[in-house]
Amino acid sequence: MTEPQVAVAARLPGAAALGLVPPLGAPAVPADRLADPRWLGELLAARAARQRAGDLRVQATVWWYSASAVLLAPVLAGLAVGRPLSARPADTTVCLGPGGLPVASVSAVAGGDPAAGVRECLAAVVPAVAAAGRMRPRPLWAIATDSLANGLLALGRALGDVAAVTALAGPLATAVGPPLPVPRYVDVAGARFTARVSCCLMDRLPHGATCLSCPRRPAAERQILLEDAAARQPQP
């Protein structure tokens, strides 16, 4: 791991679970590789064959749901602890787990404009994922928004200051600009959750399940599930 990211990770309890520490032996690729539609197409086709689920749109969406969270992890962590890290693809390395799913990413460069880096990163990778998945880019931008919101929420919980860290989400997304939607949160029974603007399509895979906060759930059902989740969260 690079020195700038080591300094950030050292300030975060559970940094490995936040996608900031490369697993031992995990293969690494430049983040620019994620902007290659041909490479992504081969990866998604291989995942579809293994899972016996051939809808490339579903494969691309599910893969991006995880990949976007990992790709944004360093820049969000840097913002949360006040030590900015670059989000530019040229400055970032992505570590891959089984099935080509990103499990950690490392930024090699400190400083810079976080919003400009996020914009450059998403503008390069989203069209490639859309081309590989034969789908429109707009849903992938929405997933990136939820990954941004979820990432800052997880960082806020790790740092013990959810309100302050999640307050960074709106200004960051606004600075990135369209077509990235502005993230939203909802407070339920004293706990904060991301108010999702995207669907990851996980339940379209064999043995997949509908996410707790899926926007396709009826609002009343989602409220009950979030209340149950809030009751299970550790109390500060």
Residue frames as a rotation matrix with the C-alpha (Angstrom) as fourth column:
MET 1
0.583 0.813 0.000 0.00
0.813 -0.583 0.000 0.00
0.000 0.000 -1.000 0.00
THR 2
0.002 -0.590 0.808 1.25
0.528 -0.686 -0.501 3.50
0.850 0.427 0.310 -0.82
GLU 3
-0.780 -0.431 -0.453 2.42
0.604 -0.331 -0.725 5.93
0.162 -0.840 0.519 1.85
PRO 4
-0.786 0.525 0.326 -0.44
-0.508 -0.849 0.142 8.44
0.351 -0.054 0.935 1.35
GLN 5
0.172 0.924 -0.340 -3.08
-0.436 0.381 0.815 5.73
0.883 0.009 0.469 1.78
VAL 6
-0.240 -0.324 -0.915 -1.24
0.659 0.638 -0.399 4.13
0.713 -0.699 0.060 4.73
ALA 7
-0.984 -0.172 0.036 -1.58
0.101 -0.722 -0.684 7.44
0.144 -0.670 0.728 6.56
VAL 8
-0.363 0.926 0.101 -5.32
-0.807 -0.367 0.462 7.53
0.465 0.086 0.881 5.84
ALA 9
0.206 0.460 -0.864 -5.97
-0.063 0.887 0.458 3.88
0.977 -0.040 0.212 6.70
ALA 10
-0.644 -0.549 -0.533 -4.13
0.483 0.248 -0.840 4.27
0.593 -0.798 0.106 10.00
ARG 11
-0.908 0.333 0.254 -6.83
-0.418 -0.748 -0.515 6.70
0.019 -0.574 0.819 11.13
LEU 12
-0.038 0.961 -0.275 -9.70
-0.918 0.075 0.389 4.34
0.394 0.267 0.879 10.32
PRO 13
-0.440 -0.001 0.898 -10.74
-0.561 0.781 -0.275 1.40
-0.701 -0.625 -0.344 12.48
GLY 14
0.192 0.533 0.824 -11.53
0.269 0.779 -0.567 -1.57
-0.944 0.330 0.006 10.22
ALA 15
-0.043 -0.256 -0.966 -9.73
-0.720 -0.662 0.207 -0.10
-0.693 0.704 -0.156 7.20
ALA 16
-0.932 -0.338 0.130 -9.46
-0.173 0.732 0.658 -3.52
-0.318 0.591 -0.741 5.53
ALA 17
-0.375 0.876 0.303 -13.23
0.749 0.479 -0.458 -4.01
-0.546 0.055 -0.836 5.59
LEU 18
0.409 0.499 -0.764 -13.59
0.030 -0.844 -0.535 -0.57
-0.912 0.196 -0.361 4.01
GLY 19
0.847 -0.056 0.529 -11.65
0.522 0.282 -0.805 -1.63
-0.104 0.958 0.268 0.89
LEU 20
0.856 -0.515 0.049 -8.49
-0.508 -0.854 -0.117 0.26
0.102 0.075 -0.992 1.80
VAL 21
-0.017 -0.870 0.493 -6.08
-0.779 0.320 0.539 -2.61
-0.626 -0.375 -0.683 2.47
PRO 22
0.142 0.058 -0.988 -5.17
-0.879 0.467 -0.098 -5.00
0.456 0.882 0.117 -0.39
PRO 23
0.860 0.157 0.485 -5.56
-0.381 0.830 0.407 -8.67
-0.338 -0.535 0.774 0.58
LEU 24
-0.111 -0.973 0.205 -2.33
-0.577 0.231 0.784 -10.61
-0.809 -0.032 -0.586 0.53
GLY 25
-0.706 -0.326 0.628 -1.70
0.224 0.739 0.635 -12.07
-0.672 0.589 -0.449 -2.92
ALA 26
0.411 0.908 0.087 -4.66
0.425 -0.106 -0.899 -10.39
-0.807 0.406 -0.429 -4.62
PRO 27
-0.302 -0.508 0.806 -3.87
0.951 -0.105 0.290 -9.55
-0.063 0.855 0.515 -8.25
ALA 28
0.055 0.240 -0.969 -3.76
0.298 -0.930 -0.214 -5.82
-0.953 -0.277 -0.122 -8.96
VAL 29
-0.085 -0.030 0.996 -4.58
0.993 -0.081 0.083 -3.89
0.079 0.996 0.037 -12.12
PRO 30
-0.979 -0.182 -0.095 -4.39
0.184 -0.983 -0.020 -0.18
-0.090 -0.037 0.995 -12.96
ALA 31
-0.271 0.940 -0.208 -7.80
0.225 -0.148 -0.963 1.44
-0.936 -0.308 -0.171 -12.50
ASP 32
-0.364 0.080 -0.928 -7.56
-0.811 -0.518 0.273 2.48
-0.458 0.852 0.254 -16.16
ARG 33
-0.997 -0.030 -0.069 -8.24
-0.059 0.880 0.472 -1.18
0.046 0.475 -0.879 -16.99
LEU 34
-0.471 0.881 -0.045 -11.79
0.572 0.266 -0.776 -0.74
-0.672 -0.391 -0.629 -15.71
ALA 35
0.091 0.461 -0.883 -12.34
-0.429 -0.782 -0.453 1.77
-0.899 0.420 0.127 -18.53
ASP 36
-0.795 -0.406 -0.450 -11.64
-0.587 0.332 0.738 -0.89
-0.151 0.851 -0.503 -21.18
PRO 37
0.196 0.981 0.004 -14.97
-0.946 0.190 -0.262 -2.24
-0.257 0.047 0.965 -22.55
ARG 38
0.252 -0.132 -0.959 -13.28
-0.558 0.790 -0.255 -5.27
0.791 0.599 0.126 -24.11
TRP 39
-0.793 -0.590 -0.154 -11.63
-0.182 0.470 -0.864 -6.32
0.582 -0.656 -0.480 -20.86
LEU 40
-0.632 0.632 0.449 -14.88
-0.661 -0.135 -0.738 -5.74
-0.406 -0.763 0.503 -18.96
GLY 41
0.276 0.772 -0.573 -16.88
-0.949 0.312 -0.037 -7.65
0.151 0.554 0.819 -21.56
GLU 42
-0.146 -0.417 -0.897 -14.66
-0.268 0.890 -0.370 -10.71
0.952 0.186 -0.242 -21.17
LEU 43
-0.960 -0.222 0.170 -14.86
-0.203 0.137 -0.970 -10.46
0.192 -0.966 -0.176 -17.39
LEU 44
-0.325 0.920 0.221 -18.66
-0.846 -0.179 -0.502 -10.17
-0.422 -0.350 0.836 -17.38
ALA 45
0.292 0.406 -0.866 -19.06
-0.792 0.611 0.019 -13.02
0.536 0.680 0.500 -19.87
ALA 46
-0.549 -0.565 -0.616 -16.92
-0.087 0.772 -0.630 -15.25
0.831 -0.292 -0.473 -17.65
ARG 47
-0.899 0.278 0.339 -18.99
-0.380 -0.105 -0.919 -14.33
-0.220 -0.955 0.200 -14.59
ALA 48
0.029 0.968 -0.248 -22.21
-0.990 -0.007 -0.142 -15.03
-0.139 0.250 0.958 -16.48
ALA 49
0.057 -0.069 -0.996 -20.96
-0.502 0.861 -0.088 -18.47
0.863 0.505 0.014 -17.51
ARG 50
-0.862 -0.447 -0.237 -19.96
-0.020 0.498 -0.867 -19.40
0.506 -0.743 -0.439 -13.97
GLN 51
-0.798 0.583 0.153 -23.27
-0.332 -0.213 -0.919 -18.24
-0.503 -0.784 0.364 -12.51
ARG 52
-0.724 0.530 0.440 -25.36
0.688 0.588 0.424 -19.59
-0.034 0.610 -0.792 -15.39
ALA 53
0.363 0.766 -0.530 -26.95
0.596 -0.628 -0.500 -16.17
-0.717 -0.134 -0.685 -15.68
GLY 54
-0.269 -0.610 0.745 -26.37
0.939 0.006 0.344 -14.73
-0.215 0.792 0.571 -19.12
ASP 55
0.755 0.561 0.339 -28.04
0.619 -0.780 -0.086 -11.32
0.216 0.275 -0.937 -18.91
LEU 56
-0.233 -0.960 0.156 -25.07
0.846 -0.279 -0.455 -8.98
0.480 0.026 0.877 -19.37
ARG 57
-0.010 0.300 0.954 -27.06
-0.176 -0.940 0.294 -5.98
0.984 -0.165 0.062 -18.11
VAL 58
0.934 0.355 0.038 -27.61
-0.121 0.215 0.969 -7.75
0.336 -0.910 0.244 -14.81
GLN 59
0.496 -0.821 -0.283 -23.98
0.861 0.508 0.036 -8.88
0.114 -0.262 0.958 -14.64
ALA 60
-0.306 -0.631 0.713 -22.70
0.536 -0.733 -0.419 -5.38
0.787 0.254 0.563 -15.36
THR 61
0.311 0.524 0.793 -25.00
-0.351 -0.712 0.608 -3.79
0.883 -0.468 -0.038 -12.79
VAL 62
0.979 0.052 -0.196 -24.17
0.146 0.495 0.856 -6.25
0.141 -0.867 0.478 -10.01
TRP 63
0.201 -0.979 -0.044 -20.44
0.950 0.205 -0.236 -6.02
0.240 0.006 0.971 -10.74
TRP 64
-0.288 -0.303 0.909 -20.52
0.270 -0.936 -0.226 -2.21
0.919 0.180 0.351 -10.77
TYR 65
0.746 0.604 0.281 -22.44
-0.138 -0.273 0.952 -2.12
0.652 -0.749 -0.120 -7.49
SER 66
0.801 -0.526 -0.286 -19.41
0.528 0.395 0.752 -3.67
-0.283 -0.753 0.594 -5.77
ALA 67
0.007 -0.891 0.453 -16.72
0.981 -0.082 -0.176 -2.20
0.194 0.446 0.874 -8.01
SER 68
0.187 0.092 0.978 -17.86
0.213 -0.976 0.051 1.41
0.959 0.199 -0.202 -7.63
ALA 69
0.980 0.175 0.096 -17.80
-0.062 -0.193 0.979 1.14
0.190 -0.965 -0.179 -3.84
VAL 70
0.521 -0.852 -0.056 -14.22
0.727 0.408 0.552 -0.14
-0.447 -0.328 0.832 -3.92
LEU 71
-0.003 -0.538 0.843 -13.09
0.889 -0.387 -0.244 2.33
0.457 0.749 0.480 -6.56
LEU 72
0.350 0.240 0.905 -14.32
-0.012 -0.965 0.261 5.31
0.937 -0.103 -0.335 -4.53
ALA 73
0.747 0.043 -0.664 -13.05
0.610 0.353 0.709 4.00
0.265 -0.935 0.238 -1.18
PRO 74
-0.244 -0.923 -0.299 -9.70
0.969 -0.217 -0.123 5.87
0.048 -0.319 0.946 -1.06
VAL 75
-0.646 -0.018 0.763 -11.01
0.218 -0.962 0.162 9.30
0.731 0.271 0.626 -2.03
LEU 76
0.441 0.872 0.212 -13.93
-0.053 -0.211 0.976 9.02
0.896 -0.441 -0.047 0.41
ALA 77
0.573 -0.305 -0.760 -11.66
0.803 0.395 0.447 7.84
0.164 -0.866 0.472 3.21
GLY 78
-0.535 -0.829 0.159 -9.30
0.798 -0.559 -0.228 10.72
0.278 0.005 0.961 2.56
LEU 79
-0.279 0.537 0.796 -12.16
-0.083 -0.839 0.538 13.20
0.957 0.084 0.278 2.77
ALA 80
0.667 0.666 -0.334 -13.45
0.222 0.251 0.942 11.64
0.712 -0.702 0.020 5.98
VAL 81
0.516 -0.540 -0.665 -10.13
0.839 0.160 0.521 12.00
-0.175 -0.826 0.535 7.82
GLY 82
0.902 -0.082 -0.423 -9.05
-0.079 -0.997 0.024 15.28
-0.424 0.012 -0.906 6.23
ARG 83
-0.231 -0.972 -0.028 -6.17
-0.286 0.041 0.957 13.86
-0.930 0.230 -0.287 4.17
PRO 84
0.596 0.641 -0.483 -7.32
-0.622 -0.012 -0.783 14.01
-0.508 0.767 0.392 0.51
LEU 85
-0.387 -0.628 0.675 -6.35
0.098 0.700 0.707 11.22
-0.917 0.340 -0.210 -1.87
SER 86
-0.614 0.101 -0.783 -6.58
-0.751 -0.379 0.541 11.29
-0.242 0.920 0.308 -5.64
ALA 87
0.161 0.730 0.664 -9.45
-0.161 0.683 -0.712 9.46
-0.974 0.008 0.228 -7.33
ARG 88
0.260 -0.091 -0.961 -7.96
-0.943 -0.238 -0.233 9.75
-0.207 0.967 -0.148 -10.82
PRO 89
0.986 0.151 0.069 -7.72
-0.132 0.964 -0.230 6.35
-0.101 0.218 0.971 -12.57
ALA 90
0.498 -0.863 -0.090 -4.08
-0.061 0.069 -0.996 7.03
0.865 0.501 -0.018 -13.46
ASP 91
-0.296 -0.602 0.741 -3.30
-0.771 -0.307 -0.558 7.34
0.563 -0.737 -0.374 -9.74
THR 92
0.181 0.564 0.806 -5.27
-0.923 0.379 -0.059 4.29
-0.339 -0.733 0.590 -8.60
THR 93
-0.753 -0.358 -0.552 -4.66
-0.494 0.862 0.116 0.55
0.434 0.360 -0.826 -8.48
VAL 94
0.278 0.919 0.278 -7.48
-0.952 0.225 0.207 -1.95
0.128 -0.322 0.938 -8.02
CYS 95
-0.820 -0.499 0.279 -7.05
-0.550 0.823 -0.145 -5.34
-0.158 -0.272 -0.949 -6.37
LEU 96
-0.060 0.803 -0.593 -9.25
-0.829 0.291 0.477 -8.13
0.556 0.520 0.649 -7.71
GLY 97
-0.344 0.068 0.936 -10.83
-0.689 0.660 -0.301 -11.00
-0.638 -0.749 -0.180 -5.83
PRO 98
-0.669 0.140 0.729 -12.49
0.368 0.916 0.161 -14.17
-0.646 0.376 -0.665 -7.15
GLY 99
0.147 0.787 0.599 -14.42
0.932 0.093 -0.351 -13.66
-0.332 0.610 -0.720 -10.36
GLY 100
-0.474 -0.428 0.770 -12.73
0.733 -0.676 0.075 -10.34
0.488 0.600 0.634 -11.10
LEU 101
0.659 0.747 0.087 -14.62
0.538 -0.550 0.639 -8.49
0.525 -0.375 -0.764 -8.38
PRO 102
-0.172 -0.746 0.643 -12.65
-0.085 -0.639 -0.764 -5.53
0.981 -0.186 0.046 -6.99
VAL 103
0.479 0.287 -0.830 -11.97
0.721 0.411 0.558 -5.98
0.501 -0.865 -0.010 -3.27
ALA 104
0.376 -0.384 -0.843 -9.64
0.582 -0.610 0.537 -3.04
-0.721 -0.693 -0.006 -2.51
SER 105
0.625 -0.274 0.731 -8.18
0.595 -0.439 -0.673 0.00
0.505 0.856 -0.111 -4.22
VAL 106
0.200 -0.699 -0.686 -5.13
0.801 -0.286 0.525 2.09
-0.564 -0.655 0.503 -3.51
SER 107
0.957 0.041 0.289 -4.46
0.193 -0.830 -0.523 5.71
0.218 0.556 -0.802 -4.41
ALA 108
0.219 -0.969 -0.119 -0.80
0.968 0.230 -0.096 6.56
0.121 -0.094 0.988 -4.89
VAL 109
-0.574 -0.402 0.713 -1.20
0.464 -0.877 -0.120 10.33
0.674 0.262 0.691 -4.84
ALA 110
-0.248 0.440 -0.863 -2.18
0.878 -0.274 -0.392 12.65
-0.409 -0.855 -0.319 -2.00
GLY 111
-0.554 0.056 -0.831 -4.02
0.002 -0.998 -0.069 15.91
-0.832 -0.040 0.553 -2.51
GLY 112
-0.947 0.232 0.222 -5.81
0.222 -0.024 0.975 17.23
0.231 0.972 -0.029 -5.56
ASP 113
-0.529 0.844 0.088 -9.45
-0.849 -0.528 -0.039 18.12
0.014 -0.095 0.995 -6.09
PRO 114
-0.743 0.220 0.633 -11.56
-0.061 0.918 -0.391 15.16
-0.667 -0.329 -0.669 -4.88
ALA 115
0.301 0.952 -0.046 -14.59
-0.106 -0.014 -0.994 16.10
-0.948 0.304 0.097 -6.96
ALA 116
0.330 -0.254 -0.909 -12.55
-0.929 -0.258 -0.265 16.51
-0.167 0.932 -0.321 -10.14
GLY 117
-0.747 -0.665 0.009 -10.92
-0.659 0.743 0.118 13.14
-0.085 0.082 -0.993 -9.55
VAL 118
-0.442 0.679 0.586 -14.25
0.098 0.686 -0.721 11.40
-0.892 -0.261 -0.370 -8.94
ARG 119
0.531 0.656 -0.536 -15.69
-0.434 -0.333 -0.837 13.02
-0.728 0.677 0.108 -12.07
GLU 120
-0.069 -0.648 -0.759 -12.71
-0.997 0.067 0.033 11.89
0.029 0.759 -0.651 -14.17
CYS 121
-0.864 -0.277 0.420 -12.91
-0.358 0.925 -0.126 8.38
-0.354 -0.259 -0.899 -12.76
LEU 122
-0.156 0.899 0.409 -16.65
0.156 0.431 -0.889 7.90
-0.975 -0.075 -0.207 -13.28
ALA 123
0.505 0.339 -0.794 -16.61
-0.641 -0.469 -0.608 9.56
-0.578 0.816 -0.020 -16.70
ALA 124
-0.384 -0.721 -0.577 -14.00
-0.920 0.353 0.171 7.02
0.080 0.596 -0.799 -17.82
VAL 125
-0.962 -0.125 0.241 -15.39
-0.183 0.955 -0.233 3.85
-0.201 -0.268 -0.942 -16.24
VAL 126
-0.219 0.964 0.153 -19.19
-0.210 0.107 -0.972 4.22
-0.953 -0.245 0.179 -16.40
PRO 127
0.353 0.388 -0.851 -19.38
-0.897 -0.117 -0.425 4.33
-0.264 0.914 0.307 -20.24
ALA 128
-0.562 -0.627 -0.540 -17.13
-0.736 0.677 -0.020 1.26
0.378 0.386 -0.841 -20.44
VAL 129
-0.865 0.317 0.389 -19.31
-0.049 0.718 -0.694 -0.72
-0.499 -0.619 -0.606 -18.03
ALA 130
0.107 0.958 -0.266 -22.41
-0.462 -0.189 -0.866 0.38
-0.880 0.216 0.422 -19.93
ALA 131
0.097 -0.132 -0.986 -20.89
-0.989 0.102 -0.111 -0.74
0.115 0.986 -0.121 -23.24
ALA 132
-0.856 -0.479 -0.193 -19.81
-0.450 0.875 -0.178 -4.09
0.255 -0.066 -0.965 -21.81
GLY 133
-0.759 0.614 0.218 -23.25
0.168 0.508 -0.845 -4.62
-0.629 -0.605 -0.488 -20.27
ARG 134
-0.794 0.449 0.410 -25.14
0.433 -0.056 0.900 -3.35
0.427 0.892 -0.150 -23.33
MET 135
0.160 0.823 -0.546 -27.11
0.987 -0.141 0.076 -0.93
-0.014 -0.551 -0.835 -21.22
ARG 136
0.604 0.108 0.790 -27.68
0.229 -0.972 -0.043 2.77
0.764 0.207 -0.612 -20.64
PRO 137
-0.485 -0.873 -0.051 -25.12
0.345 -0.137 -0.929 4.60
0.803 -0.468 0.368 -18.49
ARG 138
-0.118 0.432 0.894 -27.69
-0.557 -0.774 0.301 6.44
0.822 -0.462 0.333 -16.35
PRO 139
0.875 0.464 -0.137 -28.47
-0.146 0.522 0.840 3.54
0.461 -0.715 0.525 -13.94
LEU 140
0.299 -0.849 -0.436 -24.73
0.816 0.464 -0.344 3.09
0.495 -0.253 0.831 -13.38
TRP 141
-0.513 -0.390 0.764 -24.36
0.003 -0.892 -0.453 6.73
0.858 -0.230 0.459 -12.38
ALA 142
0.419 0.739 0.528 -27.17
-0.626 -0.186 0.758 6.19
0.658 -0.648 0.384 -9.86
ILE 143
0.808 -0.200 -0.554 -25.34
0.433 0.840 0.328 3.18
0.400 -0.505 0.765 -8.44
ALA 144
-0.259 -0.956 0.139 -22.21
0.622 -0.275 -0.733 5.32
0.739 -0.104 0.666 -8.10
THR 145
-0.163 0.295 0.941 -24.23
-0.519 -0.837 0.173 7.80
0.839 -0.460 0.290 -6.04
ASP 146
0.849 0.522 0.080 -25.38
-0.354 0.451 0.819 5.06
0.391 -0.724 0.568 -3.69
SER 147
0.449 -0.777 -0.441 -21.81
0.742 0.599 -0.300 3.76
0.497 -0.192 0.846 -3.42
LEU 148
-0.447 -0.566 0.693 -20.66
0.120 -0.805 -0.580 7.27
0.886 -0.176 0.428 -2.50
ALA 149
0.203 0.626 0.753 -23.41
-0.732 -0.414 0.541 7.57
0.650 -0.661 0.374 0.11
ASN 150
0.932 0.152 -0.330 -22.82
0.048 0.849 0.526 4.08
0.360 -0.505 0.784 1.52
GLY 151
0.122 -0.978 -0.171 -19.07
0.663 0.209 -0.719 4.65
0.739 -0.025 0.674 1.65
LEU 152
-0.499 -0.290 0.816 -19.33
-0.267 -0.845 -0.463 7.84
0.824 -0.449 0.344 3.66
LEU 153
0.554 0.744 0.374 -21.94
-0.656 0.113 0.747 6.24
0.513 -0.659 0.550 5.93
ALA 154
0.778 -0.328 -0.536 -19.60
0.444 0.891 0.100 3.33
0.445 -0.315 0.838 6.67
LEU 155
-0.297 -0.931 0.212 -16.73
0.510 -0.343 -0.789 5.74
0.807 -0.127 0.577 7.30
GLY 156
-0.139 0.339 0.930 -18.90
-0.604 -0.773 0.192 7.82
0.784 -0.536 0.313 9.61
ARG 157
0.886 0.460 -0.052 -19.77
-0.268 0.601 0.753 4.74
0.378 -0.653 0.656 11.62
ALA 158
0.417 -0.811 -0.410 -16.10
0.712 0.572 -0.407 3.71
0.565 -0.122 0.816 11.80
LEU 159
-0.559 -0.683 0.470 -15.10
0.312 -0.699 -0.644 7.17
0.768 -0.213 0.604 13.02
GLY 160
-0.415 0.471 -0.778 -18.03
0.902 0.101 -0.420 7.51
-0.119 -0.876 -0.467 15.40
ASP 161
-0.491 0.282 -0.825 -19.40
-0.039 -0.952 -0.302 10.63
-0.870 -0.116 0.478 13.71
VAL 162
-0.326 0.444 0.835 -22.04
0.865 0.497 0.073 9.66
-0.382 0.746 -0.546 11.17
ALA 163
0.677 0.688 -0.260 -23.60
0.539 -0.705 -0.462 13.12
-0.501 0.173 -0.848 10.94
ALA 164
0.330 -0.610 -0.721 -20.36
-0.395 -0.783 0.481 14.93
-0.857 0.126 -0.499 10.10
VAL 165
-0.680 -0.681 0.271 -19.07
-0.063 0.422 0.904 12.41
-0.731 0.598 -0.330 7.57
THR 166
-0.231 0.653 0.722 -22.34
0.911 0.405 -0.075 11.88
-0.342 0.640 -0.688 5.72
ALA 167
0.595 0.418 -0.686 -22.67
0.230 -0.907 -0.353 15.68
-0.770 0.052 -0.636 5.47
LEU 168
-0.388 -0.820 -0.421 -19.81
-0.317 -0.310 0.896 15.49
-0.865 0.482 -0.140 2.96
ALA 169
-0.407 0.194 0.893 -21.90
0.638 0.759 0.127 13.48
-0.653 0.621 -0.433 0.48
GLY 170
0.611 0.782 0.121 -24.13
0.644 -0.403 -0.650 16.19
-0.460 0.475 -0.750 -0.94
PRO 171
0.621 -0.418 -0.663 -21.43
-0.446 -0.884 0.140 18.81
-0.645 0.209 -0.735 -1.55
LEU 172
-0.475 -0.832 0.287 -19.13
-0.220 0.428 0.876 16.22
-0.852 0.353 -0.386 -3.13
ALA 173
-0.247 0.446 0.860 -21.79
0.807 0.586 -0.073 14.95
-0.537 0.676 -0.505 -5.54
THR 174
0.796 0.547 -0.261 -22.87
0.352 -0.768 -0.535 18.49
-0.493 0.334 -0.803 -6.40
ALA 175
0.251 -0.796 -0.551 -19.27
-0.588 -0.577 0.566 19.40
-0.769 0.182 -0.613 -7.19
VAL 176
-0.599 -0.383 0.703 -18.91
0.251 0.744 0.619 16.28
-0.760 0.548 -0.350 -9.37
GLY 177
-0.485 0.492 -0.723 -22.03
-0.731 -0.681 0.027 17.40
-0.480 0.542 0.690 -11.21
PRO 178
0.589 0.793 0.155 -24.55
-0.514 0.515 -0.686 15.69
-0.624 0.325 0.711 -13.52
PRO 179
0.012 0.955 -0.297 -25.31
-0.480 0.266 0.836 13.01
0.877 0.133 0.461 -14.40
LEU 180
-0.728 -0.265 -0.632 -24.35
0.385 0.605 -0.697 11.96
0.567 -0.751 -0.339 -10.86
PRO 181
0.377 0.908 0.184 -27.49
0.248 -0.291 0.924 12.25
0.892 -0.302 -0.335 -8.68
VAL 182
-0.265 -0.384 0.884 -27.22
-0.725 -0.525 -0.445 13.85
0.635 -0.759 -0.140 -5.25
PRO 183
-0.675 -0.025 -0.737 -27.05
0.304 0.901 -0.309 11.22
0.672 -0.433 -0.601 -2.48
ARG 184
0.092 0.754 0.651 -29.80
-0.656 -0.446 0.609 11.01
0.749 -0.483 0.453 0.10
TYR 185
-0.902 -0.297 -0.315 -30.04
0.051 0.650 -0.758 9.58
0.429 -0.700 -0.571 3.60
VAL 186
0.229 0.958 0.173 -32.94
-0.313 -0.095 0.945 8.63
0.922 -0.271 0.278 5.83
ASP 187
-0.796 -0.427 0.429 -32.94
-0.516 0.109 -0.850 8.43
0.316 -0.898 -0.307 9.62
VAL 188
0.236 0.845 -0.480 -34.95
-0.331 0.534 0.778 5.56
0.914 -0.025 0.406 11.06
ALA 189
0.916 0.227 -0.331 -35.26
0.209 0.435 0.876 4.86
0.343 -0.871 0.351 14.79
GLY 190
0.800 -0.598 -0.053 -32.10
-0.307 -0.483 0.820 6.82
-0.516 -0.640 -0.569 15.54
ALA 191
-0.087 -0.838 0.538 -29.97
0.384 0.470 0.795 5.18
-0.919 0.276 0.281 12.83
ARG 192
0.169 0.056 -0.984 -28.98
-0.713 -0.682 -0.162 6.59
-0.681 0.729 -0.075 9.44
PHE 193
0.020 -0.104 0.994 -29.32
0.525 0.847 0.078 4.66
-0.851 0.521 0.071 6.19
THR 194
-0.917 -0.288 -0.274 -28.76
-0.110 -0.478 0.871 5.47
-0.382 0.830 0.407 2.53
ALA 195
0.227 0.973 -0.051 -32.00
-0.183 -0.009 -0.983 6.32
-0.957 0.233 0.176 0.75
ARG 196
-0.480 -0.590 0.649 -31.15
0.417 0.497 0.761 4.36
-0.772 0.636 0.008 -2.36
VAL 197
0.147 0.480 -0.865 -31.69
-0.652 -0.611 -0.450 5.86
-0.744 0.630 0.223 -5.81
SER 198
-0.263 -0.321 -0.910 -30.57
-0.916 0.380 0.131 2.72
0.303 0.868 -0.394 -7.65
CYS 199
0.788 0.416 0.455 -31.31
-0.511 0.853 0.104 -0.99
-0.344 -0.314 0.885 -7.88
CYS 200
-0.202 -0.977 0.063 -28.31
-0.815 0.203 0.543 -3.35
-0.543 0.059 -0.838 -7.94
LEU 201
0.363 0.478 -0.800 -30.34
-0.856 0.511 -0.084 -6.18
0.368 0.715 0.594 -9.62
MET 202
-0.677 -0.660 0.327 -28.80
-0.736 0.603 -0.307 -8.68
0.005 -0.449 -0.894 -7.21
ASP 203
-0.221 0.669 0.709 -32.12
-0.395 0.604 -0.692 -10.48
-0.892 -0.433 0.131 -6.95
ARG 204
0.639 0.396 -0.659 -32.01
-0.752 0.142 -0.644 -11.19
-0.162 0.907 0.389 -10.69
LEU 205
-0.360 -0.821 -0.444 -29.13
-0.815 0.508 -0.279 -13.63
0.454 0.262 -0.852 -10.16
PRO 206
0.227 0.389 -0.893 -29.66
0.062 0.909 0.412 -17.28
0.972 -0.149 0.182 -9.19
HIS 207
0.156 -0.063 -0.986 -30.10
0.923 0.365 0.123 -17.43
0.352 -0.929 0.115 -5.40
GLY 208
-0.792 -0.415 0.448 -29.92
0.281 -0.899 -0.336 -13.63
0.543 -0.140 0.828 -5.20
ALA 209
-0.119 0.733 -0.670 -31.99
0.984 -0.002 -0.177 -11.73
-0.132 -0.680 -0.721 -2.65
THR 210
0.422 0.352 0.835 -33.63
0.474 -0.871 0.127 -8.32
0.773 0.343 -0.535 -2.63
CYS 211
-0.655 -0.754 0.046 -31.60
0.397 -0.395 -0.828 -5.78
0.643 -0.524 0.559 -0.69
LEU 212
-0.414 0.439 -0.797 -32.95
0.870 -0.066 -0.488 -4.45
-0.267 -0.896 -0.355 2.58
SER 213
-0.208 0.266 -0.941 -33.23
0.128 -0.947 -0.296 -0.87
-0.970 -0.182 0.163 1.30
CYS 214
-0.736 -0.082 0.672 -34.08
0.651 0.186 0.736 -1.67
-0.185 0.979 -0.083 -2.33
PRO 215
-0.807 0.434 -0.401 -36.05
-0.408 -0.900 -0.154 1.22
-0.427 0.039 0.903 -3.83
ARG 216
-0.595 0.617 -0.515 -38.32
-0.409 0.319 0.855 -1.32
0.692 0.719 0.063 -5.53
ARG 217
-0.724 0.374 -0.580 -39.67
0.666 0.599 -0.445 -2.48
0.182 -0.708 -0.683 -2.16
PRO 218
0.352 0.867 0.353 -42.98
0.526 -0.495 0.691 -0.96
0.774 -0.058 -0.630 -1.02
ALA 219
-0.179 -0.488 0.854 -42.21
-0.331 -0.788 -0.520 2.00
0.926 -0.376 -0.020 1.23
ALA 220
0.554 0.461 0.693 -44.03
-0.793 0.039 0.608 0.53
0.253 -0.886 0.388 4.24
GLU 221
0.948 -0.243 -0.205 -42.16
0.262 0.962 0.074 -2.76
0.179 -0.124 0.976 3.95
ARG 222
0.109 -0.963 0.244 -38.82
0.436 -0.175 -0.883 -0.98
0.893 0.203 0.401 3.61
GLN 223
0.071 -0.014 0.997 -39.59
-0.665 -0.746 0.037 1.12
0.743 -0.666 -0.062 6.69
ILE 224
0.892 0.313 0.326 -40.24
-0.451 0.577 0.681 -1.97
0.025 -0.755 0.655 8.82
LEU 225
0.729 -0.669 -0.146 -37.05
0.590 0.721 -0.363 -3.64
0.348 0.179 0.920 7.63
LEU 226
-0.080 -0.774 0.628 -34.99
0.125 -0.633 -0.764 -0.53
0.989 0.017 0.148 8.35
GLU 227
0.405 0.283 0.869 -36.51
-0.795 -0.361 0.488 -0.25
0.451 -0.889 0.079 11.81
ASP 228
0.998 -0.068 0.006 -35.47
0.059 0.904 0.423 -3.86
-0.034 -0.422 0.906 12.48
ALA 229
0.355 -0.926 0.129 -31.97
0.666 0.154 -0.730 -3.11
0.656 0.345 0.671 11.18
ALA 230
0.041 -0.298 0.954 -31.73
-0.382 -0.887 -0.260 0.00
0.923 -0.354 -0.150 13.37
ALA 231
0.776 0.342 0.529 -32.65
-0.610 0.198 0.767 -2.04
0.158 -0.919 0.362 16.44
ARG 232
0.889 -0.456 -0.044 -29.79
0.458 0.885 0.087 -4.44
0.000 -0.097 0.995 15.72
GLN 233
0.345 -0.805 0.483 -27.14
0.155 -0.458 -0.875 -1.73
0.926 0.377 -0.034 15.37
PRO 234
-0.204 -0.510 -0.836 -24.68
0.935 0.153 -0.321 -1.30
0.291 -0.847 0.445 18.26
GLN 235
0.850 0.525 0.028 -25.55
0.478 -0.793 0.377 1.61
0.221 -0.307 -0.926 20.48
PRO 236
0.160 -0.832 0.531 -22.94
0.070 -0.527 -0.847 4.40
0.985 0.173 -0.026 20.80
